[in-house]
Amino acid sequence: MLGRSGLSRTASFRPENLGQNASYMIGNLCFTIFVIGVLVFTIIAATYEPEDPLFHPSTKITTFLTSTLNATFQSDNTVVRTGEDFMVAKQAAFSTFINVTDVVETKDVSADEISLSRCESDSIGPIDCKDPEVFHLMMKVVIERFKDMHFYRFGKPAPGPEENTCDMAWQFRPKKGKTATFYKDYRRFVVKRSKNCKLSVVRIGDYHSGVYAKKHKNQKPGFEKVPGGQEQGGASFPVVGETVNDSLPVVESENAFSRGKYLIYVGGGDRCKNMDHYLWSFLCALGEAQYLNRTLIMDLTIFLSSTYTLSNQDEEGKDFRFYFDFEHLKETASVLDQQQFWEDWNKWQRQDGMSLYLVEDFRVTPMKLSEVRDSLILRRFVLVEPDNYWYRVCEGETESVVRRPWHLVWKSRRLMEIVSAISSRLNWDYDSVHIVRGEKVRNMDMWPNLAQDTSPDSLISTLQDKIEDGRNVYIATNEANTSFFDPLKDKYSTHFLSDYQALWDENSEWYSETKELNGGIPVEFDGYMRASVDTEVFLRGKKQIETFNDLTNDCKDGVNTCNTTAS
């Protein structure tokens, strides 16, 4: 048998059989490849998840975050997007607003029986702001006066500094608002009672004039109509206009500190990079802390890149709270200030037996650290760029496990308050135009038509079919000399960021609050702040006209780049 078997195998390799054998082998190989392909396709189909723009690889997300066509200062990638930019307005929260018909009359059944002497007596004395009739009158007047707004709650009126004045606050958003944000205003009312007891509002003050009605958030409103709360996915919507409390969090006790688990990032090459780079790295650290169920130890100081400074030099000593909403962050995530943490650590670490786990390689994934029981995990970034960037921790296999918590980082509400103030002074009824000039108009090789297309004559010609004559037009631009656009005043009421410098000068609320936050040292309203405010005001225009979409056929990034930019 063995002999016959050996002869049979030998015979199969005879010359006359080679062609047949080769065909058989090729057929088997093709069938194997086909089976493997079907198996791979089946696995991919079973595990595929739709692409989420927030969880792109770092190269894609950086492009996504910086592709703001409406950024206005120095470069087109100035302003970074934050969590509220990705929030979709839940219809239940925004569609149920207060109508005039919801404000009911409050007179009693026996109101007609009030004596004339009582009426005459009341008309002599000051207006009682706590009178429900006064309250409802003020609400009706506000709803009827500001027709472009939806109102969601009104605060109870507070007596003003003078007789017959009442201050009242309300929460609102523009009817055509595109962002998932509420705004708060409070104004002063002059209320008059005629001899026949009829109440009327004589005057409504300017934006934020009713300072006696400025109260802290979470106080019970006088009248509201917001079903189901203002929640979306566990994260509340921003409310611009509330008092900001961004004081640093503190640990309650030594016992609480010693029981805590912490994560800190030290060193690295992320400082003095663009804001999108900073935020991309910071959110990686915050995401890892949440994955490990640890408190993130934050360095609140920021090195501001020369891209955003008026001196054109990198500047240190900036505060995270100048640019982002730290109050929201500390209320929704577990974070501590680095300086305070090290003070507590030095006091209690030895006596409480707290241990430190050092990691100096970004390739050590958060998944490998999930079993670490030491009190503090310290990631030290000692390599050279780009291997010392914080965001490297979240690359590779970690990218599908640690998700950056975008919903935790919002823009500074102090800056957004300036945006709200400008929009309110324009009655939230304006169109906006973004006009890029600056260095690009001088580079005719890359942008051959930009200078001509953004000249006053061309703008007037282009805008005449897009914006009605007489409209308020907010112009967001990097053109230093705004008088360049004076010819547009013949057709429109033009407005620029520089027209509102009083909102951040030394007499402003922003100036005093940031100065106090900065230890008594005045804070410069820097280039990033200007670009952020300018862009956000632009985005709240009813019509938004873009430079490279609407005013010129030149490509945003220069000749022959339009297809690349679009992709």
C-alpha positions in Angstrom: 0.0 0.0 0.0 2.8 2.4 0.9 4.5 1.6 -2.4 1.4 2.1 -4.5 0.7 5.4 -2.6 4.1 6.7 -3.3 4.0 5.7 -7.0 0.6 7.5 -7.2 1.9 10.7 -5.8 5.0 10.5 -8.0 2.8 9.9 -11.0 0.8 13.1 -10.3 3.8 15.2 -10.9 4.6 13.7 -14.3 5.0 16.3 -17.1 1.7 15.4 -18.7 -0.2 16.2 -15.5 1.4 19.5 -14.6 -1.1 21.7 -16.5 -4.1 19.9 -14.9 -2.6 20.2 -11.4 -1.7 23.9 -11.9 -5.3 24.7 -12.9 -6.6 22.8 -9.9 -4.2 24.8 -7.5 -5.2 28.1 -9.0 -8.9 27.3 -8.6 -8.4 26.4 -5.0 -6.4 29.6 -4.3 -9.1 31.8 -5.9 -11.8 30.1 -4.0 -9.8 30.6 -0.7 -9.4 34.3 -1.5 -13.1 34.6 -2.2 -14.0 33.0 1.1 -11.6 35.3 3.0 -13.0 38.3 1.2 -16.6 37.3 2.1 -15.6 36.8 5.7 -13.8 40.2 6.0 -16.8 42.0 4.4 -19.2 40.2 6.8 -17.1 41.3 9.8 -16.9 44.9 8.6 -20.7 45.1 7.9 -21.5 43.7 11.3 -19.2 46.1 13.2 -19.6 49.2 11.1 -20.8 52.4 12.8 -21.8 55.6 10.9 -19.0 58.2 10.9 -19.3 60.8 13.6 -17.5 64.1 12.8 -16.5 64.5 16.4 -14.6 61.2 16.4 -12.5 61.6 13.3 -8.8 60.8 13.4 -6.8 63.8 14.6 -5.9 65.0 11.1 -9.5 65.1 10.0 -10.9 66.6 13.1 -8.3 69.4 13.0 -9.4 70.2 9.5 -13.0 70.0 10.6 -12.5 72.3 13.5 -10.6 75.0 11.7 -12.6 75.1 8.5 -14.5 78.1 9.6 -15.1 80.3 6.5 -16.2 83.1 8.7 -13.1 83.6 10.9 -11.9 87.1 10.5 -8.6 88.0 12.0 -5.2 87.3 10.6 -6.0 83.8 9.3 -9.0 81.8 8.3 -8.5 79.1 11.0 -8.7 81.5 14.0 -11.8 80.5 15.9 -12.2 76.9 17.2 -15.6 75.3 17.5 -16.7 74.1 21.0 -19.4 71.9 22.4 -22.4 74.1 21.9 -21.7 74.4 18.2 -22.5 70.7 17.9 -25.7 70.7 19.9 -28.9 70.3 18.0 -31.8 72.3 19.4 -34.4 69.9 20.8 -37.8 71.0 19.5 -39.6 70.4 22.8 -37.2 72.8 24.5 -37.4 75.6 22.0 -40.8 75.3 20.3 -42.8 75.8 23.5 -42.5 79.5 24.2 -44.7 82.1 25.9 -47.3 83.8 23.8 -49.3 86.9 24.6 -52.4 84.8 25.0 -50.6 82.8 27.8 -50.4 85.9 29.9 -53.8 86.0 31.4 -55.7 88.8 33.1 -55.3 88.7 36.9 -58.3 90.7 38.0 -60.6 89.1 40.5 -64.2 88.5 39.9 -65.0 91.3 42.3 -62.7 93.7 40.5 -65.6 95.8 39.2 -66.7 96.4 42.7 -63.5 98.4 43.6 -64.5 101.8 44.7 -63.5 104.9 42.9 -61.8 106.3 46.0 -59.6 103.2 46.1 -58.6 103.7 42.5 -57.8 107.3 43.0 -55.8 106.5 46.1 -53.7 103.9 44.2 -53.1 106.4 41.3 -51.4 108.8 43.7 -48.9 106.4 45.3 -46.0 104.7 43.6 -46.4 101.6 41.4 -46.2 98.3 43.2 -43.9 96.2 41.1 -45.1 93.1 42.9 -48.7 93.6 41.7 -49.6 90.7 39.4 -51.4 93.2 37.1 -48.1 95.2 36.7 -46.2 92.0 36.1 -48.5 90.8 33.4 -48.6 94.2 31.7 -44.8 94.2 31.5 -44.7 90.7 30.0 -47.3 91.6 27.4 -45.5 94.7 26.4 -42.2 92.9 26.0 -43.7 90.1 23.9 -45.4 92.6 21.6 -42.4 95.0 21.4 -39.7 92.4 20.5 -41.5 90.5 17.8 -38.4 88.6 16.6 -37.9 86.9 19.9 -39.3 83.8 21.6 -39.7 84.1 25.4 -39.4 81.1 27.7 -39.5 82.6 31.2 -39.9 85.9 33.0 -38.6 86.8 36.4 -40.7 88.6 38.9 -40.3 92.4 38.7 -38.1 94.2 41.3 -38.7 97.8 42.3 -36.4 100.2 40.5 -34.4 103.1 42.1 -37.1 105.6 41.4 -40.9 105.7 41.9 -42.8 104.1 39.0 -39.8 102.1 37.8 -39.7 98.3 37.8 -36.8 96.1 36.6 -37.7 92.7 35.0 -35.6 89.9 33.5 -36.5 87.3 30.9 -35.0 84.4 29.1 -35.3 84.4 25.3 -33.8 83.3 22.0 -34.2 84.7 18.4 -37.0 83.2 16.5 -34.6 82.3 13.7 -31.8 81.4 16.1 -29.5 78.6 14.8 -27.7 77.9 18.0 -28.9 75.9 20.9 -28.5 78.8 23.3 -30.8 80.8 25.6 -30.1 84.5 26.4 -31.1 86.5 29.4 -31.9 90.2 29.4 -33.1 92.5 32.2 -34.4 96.0 31.6 -35.9 99.0 33.4 -39.6 99.9 32.9 -41.3 103.1 33.6 -44.9 102.3 34.4 -47.7 104.9 34.8 -51.2 104.6 36.2 -53.8 107.0 34.8 -56.6 108.6 36.8 -59.0 105.9 35.7 -56.6 103.3 37.1 -55.4 102.1 33.6 -51.8 100.9 33.7 -49.4 101.6 30.8 -45.6 101.2 30.1 -44.2 104.6 29.2 -40.6 103.4 28.4 -38.4 100.3 28.3 -34.8 100.8 29.0 -31.8 99.6 27.0 -30.2 96.1 27.1 -29.3 95.1 30.7 -30.5 98.4 32.1 -32.7 96.7 34.8 -29.8 95.8 37.1 -32.1 95.3 40.1 -33.6 92.2 38.3 -30.2 90.6 37.7 -30.3 87.5 39.8 -28.3 84.4 40.1 -29.4 81.4 38.1 -31.6 78.6 39.4 -33.9 81.1 41.2 -37.6 80.3 40.8 -39.0 82.3 37.9 -42.2 84.4 38.0 -43.6 82.9 34.9 -42.3 80.2 32.5 -43.3 77.7 29.9 -40.5 75.3 29.4 -41.8 71.7 29.4 -39.4 68.9 30.3 -36.6 71.2 31.4 -33.8 72.5 29.2 -31.9 69.3 28.9 -30.4 67.5 25.9 -28.5 64.3 26.4 -27.7 65.1 30.0 -26.1 68.5 29.2 -28.0 71.7 29.7 -28.1 74.5 27.1 -25.9 77.6 27.6 -27.7 80.6 29.1 -25.9 83.8 28.2 -26.5 86.6 30.6 -26.5 84.8 33.9 -24.0 85.7 36.6 -20.8 83.7 36.0 -19.3 81.7 38.9 -16.0 80.3 37.7 -14.3 80.2 41.0 -11.8 77.3 41.4 -13.2 74.1 42.9 -11.8 73.0 46.2 -11.6 69.6 48.0 -13.9 69.4 50.9 -11.5 67.7 53.3 -8.3 65.7 53.8 -10.4 62.5 53.8 -12.0 63.3 50.5 -8.7 64.2 49.0 -7.0 61.0 50.1 -9.8 58.9 48.7 -9.7 60.5 45.3 -8.2 59.2 42.1 -6.4 61.7 39.9 -4.8 62.1 36.4 -2.4 64.9 35.4 -0.6 65.6 32.1 2.8 67.4 32.5 5.1 68.9 29.9 4.6 68.4 26.2 4.8 70.5 23.1 1.2 71.7 23.0 1.8 75.1 24.6 1.8 78.1 22.2 0.0 76.2 19.5 -3.2 77.3 17.8 -6.4 77.1 19.9 -7.7 74.2 17.9 -4.5 72.2 18.8 -4.8 73.1 22.4 -8.4 72.1 22.7 -7.9 68.9 20.7 -5.1 67.9 23.2 -7.0 69.1 26.3 -10.1 67.1 25.4 -7.9 64.0 25.0 -6.8 64.4 28.6 -10.3 65.1 29.8 -11.6 62.0 27.9 -9.0 59.8 29.4 -9.8 61.1 32.9 -13.4 60.2 32.4 -12.6 56.8 30.9 -10.4 56.0 34.0 -13.0 57.6 36.3 -10.4 60.0 37.7 -10.3 63.7 38.4 -8.4 65.7 35.8 -5.8 68.1 37.3 -5.8 71.2 35.1 -3.3 73.8 34.4 -5.5 76.8 33.9 -2.7 78.9 32.4 -2.6 79.1 28.6 0.2 80.2 26.4 -1.5 82.3 23.7 -0.1 81.7 20.2 1.3 84.8 18.4 -1.5 84.1 15.9 -3.9 85.8 18.3 -1.8 88.4 20.0 -1.6 92.1 19.2 2.1 92.0 19.8 2.6 89.2 17.3 4.5 87.3 20.0 3.6 84.2 22.0 2.2 85.4 25.4 2.0 83.4 28.6 -0.1 83.8 31.6 -3.5 83.7 29.9 -6.3 82.0 31.8 -8.5 79.2 30.5 -11.5 81.1 31.9 -10.9 84.0 29.5 -11.8 81.8 26.6 -14.0 79.0 27.9 -16.9 78.4 30.3 -15.1 77.0 33.3 -18.3 77.1 35.4 -20.0 74.6 33.0 -16.9 72.4 33.0 -16.5 72.1 36.7 -20.3 71.4 37.1 -20.3 68.6 34.5 -16.8 67.1 35.0 -14.5 66.3 37.8 -11.6 68.8 37.6 -9.2 70.5 40.0 -6.8 73.4 39.6 -3.2 72.2 39.4 -1.8 74.7 41.8 -4.3 73.9 44.5 -3.9 70.1 43.9 -0.1 70.2 44.5 -0.6 72.2 47.7 -3.0 69.5 49.0 -0.8 66.7 47.7 2.3 68.0 49.6 0.3 68.3 52.8 -1.4 65.0 52.8 0.4 62.6 50.4 2.8 61.0 52.8 0.7 60.8 55.9 -2.2 59.3 53.9 -0.1 56.9 51.9 -1.0 58.3 48.5 1.0 56.8 45.7 2.0 58.0 42.2 2.2 56.1 38.9 4.5 57.6 36.3 3.9 57.2 32.6 6.4 58.6 30.1 5.3 56.9 26.9 2.2 58.0 25.1 1.8 54.5 23.6 0.8 53.3 27.1 -2.9 53.3 26.4 -5.7 54.3 28.9 -6.9 50.7 28.6 -3.6 49.5 30.1 -4.0 52.0 33.0 -7.6 51.0 33.9 -6.3 48.6 36.5 -3.9 51.1 38.2 -4.8 51.7 41.8 -2.3 54.4 42.6 -3.8 57.7 43.8 -2.2 59.7 40.9 -1.4 58.8 37.4 1.1 61.3 36.0 1.7 61.4 32.3 5.0 63.1 31.5 5.6 64.1 27.9 9.4 64.1 27.4 9.9 63.2 23.8 10.4 65.7 20.9 7.6 67.0 18.7 5.2 65.6 17.6 5.6 62.7 19.9 5.2 64.9 23.0 1.7 66.2 22.0 -1.0 65.2 24.4 -3.4 64.1 21.7 -1.0 61.3 20.8 -2.5 59.4 23.8 -5.8 59.2 22.0 -4.6 57.9 18.7 -4.5 54.4 17.4 -6.6 51.8 19.2 -7.5 54.4 21.9 -9.4 56.5 19.3 -12.4 54.1 19.3 -12.4 53.7 23.1 -11.8 57.2 24.6 -14.2 59.7 23.2 -13.5 63.4 23.5 -16.3 65.0 25.7 -17.0 68.0 23.5 -20.3 68.8 25.3 -18.2 69.8 28.4 -16.4 72.7 26.8 -18.3 75.8 25.9 -17.2 79.3 24.9 -16.7 81.9 27.6 -20.1 83.3 28.6 -18.4 86.6 29.2 -17.4 86.8 25.5 -20.8 85.5 24.5 -22.4 88.2 26.6 -20.6 90.8 24.4 -22.0 88.9 21.4 -25.5 89.1 22.9 -25.1 92.8 23.7 -24.1 93.7 20.1 -26.9 91.6 18.7 -29.4 93.2 21.1 -28.3 96.7 20.2 -29.2 95.7 16.6 -32.5 94.3 17.9 -31.4 90.8 16.6 -32.6 92.1 13.2 -29.6 92.4 11.0 -27.8 90.7 8.1 -24.1 90.0 8.2 -21.3 90.0 5.7 -17.8 88.4 6.1 -15.2 90.3 4.1 -11.7 88.8 4.0 -9.0 91.3 2.8 -5.7 91.8 4.7 -2.7 89.9 3.4 -4.8 88.1 0.7 -5.7 91.1 -1.3 -2.0 91.9 -1.7 -1.2 88.5 -3.0 -2.6 88.7 -6.6 -0.9 85.5 -7.6 -3.0 83.4 -5.1 -6.1 85.6 -5.0 -6.2 87.4 -8.4 -9.8 88.8 -8.0 -10.2 89.3 -4.3 -9.1 92.9 -4.1 -11.5 94.0 -6.9 -14.4 91.8 -5.7 -14.3 93.2 -2.2 -13.9 96.8 -3.2 -16.8 99.1 -2.2 -18.2 99.4 -5.7 -18.2 95.7 -6.2 -19.7 95.0 -2.8 -22.6 97.4 -3.5 -23.2 95.7 -6.9 -23.1 92.2 -5.4 -25.1 92.9 -2.3 -27.9 94.7 -4.0 -29.6 91.4 -4.9 -28.8 89.8 -1.6 -29.6 92.4 1.1 -32.5 94.9 1.1 -31.7 98.6 1.1 -31.8 100.2 4.6 -31.0 97.0 6.5 -28.6 96.8 9.5 -25.5 95.1 8.1 -22.8 93.8 10.4 -19.5 93.5 8.6 -17.0 91.0 10.0 -13.6 91.8 8.5 -9.9 91.9 8.9 -9.7 95.2 7.0 -8.0 97.5 9.6 -9.5 100.7 8.1 -13.2 100.3 8.3 -13.7 103.7 6.6 -12.8 101.8 3.5 -16.4 100.6 3.5 -18.0 104.0 3.9 -19.6 104.0 0.4 -21.9 101.2 1.7 -23.5 103.6 4.1 -25.5 105.1 1.3 -27.5 101.8 1.1 -27.1 100.2 4.5 -26.6 101.0 8.1 -23.2 99.4 8.6 -21.8 98.1 11.9 -18.3 96.8 12.9 -16.8 95.2 16.0 -14.9 98.4 16.6 -18.1 100.3 17.1 -18.7 98.4 20.3 -15.4 98.9 22.2 -17.3 100.2 25.2 -18.4 96.6 25.9 -14.8 95.7 26.8 -13.1 99.0 27.8 -12.1 99.9 31.3 -15.6 100.9 32.3 -17.2 97.6 31.1 -18.4 94.7 33.2 -16.2 92.4 31.1 -13.1 94.5 32.1 -13.9 94.5 35.8 -14.7 90.8 36.0 -11.6 89.6 34.0 -9.4 92.0 36.0 -10.6 90.4 39.3 -10.1 87.0 37.8 -6.6 87.9 36.8 -5.6 89.0 40.4 -6.2 92.7 39.8 -4.2 92.9 36.6 -6.1 94.3 33.6 -6.8 91.7 30.8 -6.2 92.7 27.1 -9.1 92.0 24.7 -6.8 90.0 22.5 -7.0 88.9 18.9 -8.6 85.5 19.7 -11.3 87.3 21.7 -11.9 89.7 18.9 -12.2 87.0 16.3 -14.4 84.9 18.5 -16.9 87.8 19.1 -16.8 89.0 15.5 -17.5 85.5 14.2 -20.3 84.8 16.7 -22.0 88.1 15.9 -21.7 87.3 12.2 -23.3 83.9 12.7 -26.4 85.4 14.3 -27.2 87.5 11.3 -30.5 86.7 9.5 -28.7 86.5 6.2 -25.0 85.5 6.2 -22.9 86.5 3.2 -19.5 84.8 2.9 -16.4 86.1 1.1 -15.5 82.9 -0.8 -19.0 81.6 -1.2 -20.8 84.8 -2.3 -18.5 87.7 -3.0 -15.7 86.3 -5.2 -14.9 83.2 -7.3 -11.4 83.0 -5.8 -10.6 79.9 -3.7 -10.3 80.4 0.0 -6.8 78.9 0.1 -5.6 80.3 -3.2 -5.8 79.4 -6.9 -6.6 75.8 -7.8 -7.5 74.8 -4.2 -11.4 75.0 -4.4 -11.9 71.3 -4.9 -9.4 70.5 -2.2 -11.1 72.8 0.3 -14.5 71.4 -0.6 -13.3 67.8 0.1 
